Amino acid sequence: MIADPGNEILVSVVSLWEIVVKLRVGKLRGDVAEVSDAIERGGFMLLPISVANLRELAGLPVHHRDPFDHLLIAQAISEQATLLSGDENIFRYSVQVLAC
């Protein structure tokens, strides 16, 4: 799906934010600049956080406690996008998901 040029691939700034948080606390090793460069080289579109995303987030049920997931779910719903995730908790929400 990602390799299909007919699909527009969005990468949320929320994912970059989560990477930075995990780098800072030592749960992840890497370089956010390299990830950001790879997003650009791959031709992916960086999705910012919008007020519409936050409005969707405000009404989202809390089925689990991951704030990054909550915002990604809210973005997918408000942007009418499919969320790619391997997290089983995501399926508890009314969002279009593709398991990976």
Order of alpha helices (4+ residues) and beta strands (2+ residues): beta-alpha-alpha-beta-alpha-alpha-beta-beta
